[in-house]
Amino acid sequence: MDKYNYEPVSNPTLTPEQLEALRRLDAERDAWAAEHPYATAGEKRAATNRYNKALRSYGIDPKTRKATGGPVEPAKPDTEPAEVRFGSKWAALAVAQAMYKSLSEVVATKEPDNLRGRCDAELKEMFESDDPRVQKDKQPLTIGGVTVGSLSVVKTKGEDKDTVTVCDREAFERWACENGFATVHATVAFDPAMRNPLMVSKRLKEIFVGAEVGLAVDVDDIAVRQYIDETGELPDGTRMDHVHTEPAFKNTTIRVDQQKVFEQLAKANLPSVGGVVAALTEGSE
């Protein structure tokens, strides 16, 4: 027995074609409800919107289930199928991988020209702005006025430290040599015009003709730093500087509530991503 009475006498405002359309649409709606007992509120609203839209296309008021008096047009097929199915788990895997590859190109980091890169660049610009009205370190992600996630700045750690600066190199090297923190060795700078000075003559005095001889000082910076830490004394030719570094932009991190996104898409009557994901997750044997 039908759930509703579709005889013409029970609803004289509908034509036989409208009654048949009403019967068919009701059956499709009930079948969908039976096949999706765990549908989310968003998916149920989307299904109801499709049902009401189809009724109106036949000139039937969804609330009164009577003729509206408007033009009767054949129902237009939905662009979104009522249910997404895949022939096998192998087909589901292929679709999932293709979707993953396509979407990963959109949200991949370190790609300045993709969607994620453009959003990162704009948030970085706002973070580094001197205008307090523009400056921010977090951007809410909203769909239809509902916040479904956020894009946030990851900052470097600011620093406050004391560092030793050499302000008189000659005095510093002299101190290092006198206190055993440096080694001295000779240097020879040959005339660039001499292609191979060692082949000029076997006699040592001729090898160094046209060359400049000097001394080089190699300071053990690690040992000097340890000496300063242990004694608190500064070497000659140095000073202590305090360095302060503000936190700076490093990268971004994104967080999204998947279920909220699916619900907002359903409210906007957009393709049900949740339905596709559910079909891929469940797969088919």
C-alpha positions as CSV (number, residue, x, y, z in Angstrom):
1,M,0.0,0.0,0.0
2,D,1.3,3.5,-0.9
3,K,2.2,5.8,2.0
4,Y,0.2,8.6,0.3
5,N,-3.0,8.5,-1.6
6,Y,-2.2,9.4,-5.2
7,E,-5.8,9.0,-6.6
8,P,-7.0,12.1,-8.5
9,V,-10.1,12.5,-6.3
10,S,-7.9,12.9,-3.2
11,N,-6.1,15.9,-4.8
12,P,-8.1,17.4,-7.6
13,T,-5.7,20.3,-8.1
14,L,-3.0,18.0,-9.6
15,T,-3.0,16.6,-13.1
16,P,-2.4,12.9,-13.7
17,E,1.2,13.8,-14.8
18,Q,1.8,15.7,-11.6
19,L,0.4,12.8,-9.5
20,E,2.7,10.4,-11.2
21,A,5.7,12.7,-10.7
22,L,4.7,13.1,-7.0
23,R,4.5,9.3,-6.6
24,R,7.9,8.8,-8.2
25,L,9.6,11.6,-6.2
26,D,8.2,10.4,-2.9
27,A,9.4,6.9,-3.7
28,E,12.9,8.2,-4.5
29,R,13.0,10.3,-1.3
30,D,11.9,7.3,0.9
31,A,14.4,5.0,-0.8
32,W,17.2,7.5,-0.2
33,A,16.3,7.8,3.5
34,A,16.3,4.0,3.8
35,E,19.7,3.6,2.2
36,H,21.3,6.4,4.3
37,P,20.2,5.8,7.9
38,Y,23.3,7.5,9.2
39,A,23.2,10.5,7.0
40,T,24.4,13.7,8.6
41,A,22.1,16.7,9.1
42,G,23.7,18.5,6.2
43,E,23.2,15.5,3.8
44,K,19.6,15.3,4.9
45,R,19.0,19.0,4.2
46,A,20.7,18.6,0.8
47,A,18.4,15.7,-0.1
48,T,15.3,17.7,1.1
49,N,16.4,20.6,-1.1
50,R,16.7,18.4,-4.1
51,Y,13.2,16.9,-3.5
52,N,11.6,20.3,-3.0
53,K,13.3,21.6,-6.2
54,A,12.0,18.7,-8.2
55,L,8.4,19.2,-6.9
56,R,8.5,22.8,-7.9
57,S,9.7,22.0,-11.4
58,Y,6.4,20.0,-11.8
59,G,4.4,22.9,-10.4
60,I,3.8,21.3,-7.0
61,D,4.0,23.2,-3.7
62,P,6.3,21.1,-1.4
63,K,4.4,22.3,1.7
64,T,0.8,21.8,0.6
65,R,1.6,19.1,-2.0
66,K,-0.9,20.9,-4.3
67,A,-0.6,22.6,-7.7
68,T,1.0,26.0,-7.5
69,G,-0.6,27.2,-10.7
70,G,2.8,27.8,-12.2
71,P,4.1,26.2,-15.4
72,V,4.7,22.5,-15.4
73,E,8.1,21.6,-16.6
74,P,9.8,18.2,-16.7
75,A,12.2,17.6,-13.8
76,K,15.8,18.5,-14.5
77,P,18.3,15.8,-13.5
78,D,20.4,16.7,-10.5
79,T,24.0,17.5,-11.3
80,E,24.9,15.6,-8.1
81,P,24.0,11.9,-8.1
82,A,22.0,10.7,-5.1
83,E,24.7,8.2,-4.3
84,V,28.3,7.7,-5.4
85,R,29.3,4.1,-6.0
86,F,32.5,2.5,-7.2
87,G,32.7,-0.9,-8.9
88,S,35.4,-2.3,-6.7
89,K,38.0,-1.3,-4.1
90,W,40.5,-1.0,-6.9
91,A,38.4,1.6,-8.7
92,A,37.9,3.4,-5.4
93,L,41.6,3.4,-4.8
94,A,42.3,4.8,-8.3
95,V,39.8,7.7,-7.8
96,A,41.1,8.4,-4.3
97,Q,44.7,8.6,-5.6
98,A,43.7,10.9,-8.5
99,M,41.8,13.2,-6.1
100,Y,44.7,13.2,-3.7
101,K,47.2,14.1,-6.4
102,S,45.0,16.9,-7.8
103,L,44.2,18.4,-4.4
104,S,47.8,18.1,-3.1
105,E,48.9,20.3,-5.9
106,V,46.5,23.0,-4.7
107,V,47.5,22.9,-1.0
108,A,51.2,21.9,-1.3
109,T,53.5,24.1,0.7
110,K,56.6,25.9,-0.8
111,E,54.7,26.5,-4.1
112,P,54.2,30.2,-4.2
113,D,51.8,30.2,-7.2
114,N,49.2,27.7,-5.9
115,L,46.3,28.4,-3.7
116,R,48.1,27.7,-0.4
117,G,51.1,29.7,-1.6
118,R,49.0,32.8,-2.3
119,C,47.2,32.5,1.0
120,D,50.5,32.1,2.9
121,A,51.9,35.2,1.1
122,E,48.9,37.3,2.0
123,L,49.0,36.2,5.7
124,K,52.7,36.9,5.8
125,E,52.1,40.4,4.5
126,M,49.5,41.0,7.1
127,F,51.7,39.6,9.9
128,E,54.6,41.9,8.9
129,S,52.4,45.0,8.4
130,D,53.1,48.0,10.5
131,D,49.4,48.9,10.5
132,P,47.7,47.5,13.6
133,R,44.4,47.5,11.8
134,V,45.8,45.0,9.3
135,Q,48.3,43.1,11.4
136,K,47.3,39.5,12.3
137,D,48.9,36.1,12.8
138,K,45.8,34.0,12.2
139,Q,43.2,34.0,9.4
140,P,39.8,32.3,10.1
141,L,38.6,30.0,7.3
142,T,34.9,30.5,6.8
143,I,32.2,29.0,4.6
144,G,28.8,30.7,4.5
145,G,29.7,32.8,7.5
146,V,30.6,29.7,9.6
147,T,34.2,29.3,10.8
148,V,35.5,25.9,9.8
149,G,39.2,26.3,10.5
150,S,42.1,28.6,10.5
151,L,45.4,29.4,8.8
152,S,48.0,30.5,11.4
153,V,51.6,31.9,11.3
154,V,54.4,29.8,12.7
155,K,57.0,32.1,14.2
156,T,60.7,31.8,14.8
157,K,61.8,32.1,18.4
158,G,62.9,35.6,19.4
159,E,66.3,35.9,21.1
160,D,67.9,38.0,23.9
161,K,71.6,37.2,24.2
162,D,75.0,38.7,24.9
163,T,77.6,38.3,22.2
164,V,81.3,39.2,22.0
165,T,82.2,41.6,19.2
166,V,85.8,42.1,18.0
167,C,86.3,45.9,17.6
168,D,90.1,45.9,17.3
169,R,91.4,42.9,15.4
170,E,95.1,43.6,16.0
171,A,94.8,44.0,19.7
172,F,92.6,40.9,20.0
173,E,95.1,38.7,18.0
174,R,98.0,40.1,20.1
175,W,96.1,39.1,23.3
176,A,95.3,35.7,21.9
177,C,98.9,35.0,21.0
178,E,100.2,36.1,24.4
179,N,97.6,34.0,26.3
180,G,97.9,30.8,24.2
181,F,94.7,31.0,22.3
182,A,96.3,31.4,18.8
183,T,98.9,29.9,16.5
184,V,101.0,31.9,14.1
185,H,102.2,30.6,10.7
186,A,103.9,32.2,7.7
187,T,102.1,32.9,4.5
188,V,103.5,33.3,1.0
189,A,101.7,35.2,-1.8
190,F,103.3,34.6,-5.2
191,D,103.2,37.0,-8.1
192,P,100.2,36.0,-10.2
193,A,102.4,36.4,-13.3
194,M,104.4,33.4,-12.2
195,R,102.7,30.3,-13.7
196,N,104.5,27.8,-11.5
197,P,107.0,29.4,-9.1
198,L,108.3,26.1,-7.9
199,M,109.6,25.4,-11.4
200,V,111.5,28.6,-11.8
201,S,114.6,27.4,-9.9
202,K,115.6,24.8,-7.5
203,R,117.3,27.3,-5.4
204,L,115.2,28.6,-2.5
205,K,116.1,32.2,-2.9
206,E,114.9,32.2,-6.5
207,I,111.6,30.5,-5.6
208,F,110.6,33.5,-3.5
209,V,111.5,36.1,-6.0
210,G,108.5,38.3,-6.6
211,A,106.6,36.8,-3.7
212,E,105.3,38.4,-0.5
213,V,105.9,36.7,2.8
214,G,103.7,37.4,5.8
215,L,102.3,36.1,9.1
216,A,98.8,34.7,9.7
217,V,97.1,34.3,13.1
218,D,94.6,31.6,13.7
219,V,92.5,32.2,16.8
220,D,90.8,29.3,18.6
221,D,87.4,31.1,19.0
222,I,85.8,28.2,20.9
223,A,88.6,28.3,23.6
224,V,88.3,32.1,23.8
225,R,84.5,31.8,24.3
226,Q,85.0,29.2,27.1
227,Y,87.6,31.5,28.7
228,I,85.1,34.4,28.7
229,D,82.3,32.2,30.2
230,E,84.5,30.9,32.9
231,T,86.2,34.1,34.0
232,G,83.8,36.8,32.9
233,E,86.8,38.8,31.5
234,L,86.8,40.2,27.9
235,P,89.9,39.9,25.7
236,D,91.7,43.0,24.6
237,G,90.1,44.5,21.4
238,T,86.6,43.2,22.2
239,R,83.3,44.4,23.7
240,M,80.1,42.8,24.9
241,D,76.9,43.6,22.8
242,H,73.4,42.7,23.8
243,V,71.4,41.3,20.8
244,H,67.6,41.3,20.7
245,T,65.8,39.5,17.9
246,E,62.0,39.7,17.4
247,P,60.0,36.6,16.5
248,A,59.7,36.5,12.7
249,F,57.5,34.7,10.1
250,K,58.7,31.1,9.5
251,N,55.8,29.4,7.7
252,T,52.1,28.6,8.3
253,T,49.9,25.8,9.6
254,I,46.3,25.1,8.6
255,R,43.6,23.4,10.6
256,V,40.2,22.5,9.2
257,D,37.1,20.8,10.8
258,Q,36.3,18.3,8.1
259,Q,32.7,17.7,9.3
260,K,31.9,21.4,9.4
261,V,33.1,21.8,5.9
262,F,30.9,19.0,4.6
263,E,27.9,20.4,6.4
264,Q,28.4,23.9,4.9
265,L,28.8,22.5,1.4
266,A,25.5,20.6,1.9
267,K,23.7,23.8,3.1
268,A,24.9,25.6,0.0
269,N,23.7,22.8,-2.2
270,L,27.2,22.2,-3.5
271,P,28.6,18.7,-4.4
272,S,28.7,16.5,-1.4
273,V,32.4,15.9,-0.8
274,G,31.4,13.9,2.3
275,G,29.5,11.5,0.1
276,V,32.4,10.9,-2.2
277,V,34.8,10.4,0.8
278,A,32.4,8.0,2.5
279,A,32.2,6.0,-0.7
280,L,35.9,5.9,-1.1
281,T,36.5,5.0,2.6
282,E,33.9,2.2,2.5
283,G,35.0,0.9,-0.9
284,S,33.4,-2.0,-2.7
285,E,34.4,-5.6,-2.6
